[in-house]
Amino acid sequence: MSSPALLSDALAPICRAIELDGYVTHHEVDGDTLIFSVEPGSDACEDCLSPKPVLNRMLEQTLAKADLHMAVHINYPGEAARGQQFRRSS
């Protein structure tokens, strides 16, 4: 398994890009699955959020580059969330 710091470092560029569009990102690991959640902030750009398949591909590639092998589950605004505890990405 991976360290939380390694995972956070790997995800940081993606999180920053999404957050620049007014969203808040959270992530946690549940077993061998990354649960990546996106929630709208007060100034979220609805048209700026990438389609889930695009974000999924970006996350999978980022994890592979960091030698972090896990499945990816994405929660988008308006969807029932999987996972119980979330950490704010930085």
Sequence and secondary structure as in RCSB ss.txt:
>XXXX:A:sequence
MSSPALLSDALAPICRAIELDGYVTHHEVDGDTLIFSVEPGSDACEDCLSPKPVLNRMLEQTLAKADLHMAVHIN
YPGEAARGQQFRRSS
>XXXX:A:secstr
   HHHHHHHHHHHHHHHHHTTEEEEEEEETTEEEEEEEE TT  GGGS  HHHHHHHHHHHHHHTT   EEEEE
 TTS    S  EE  
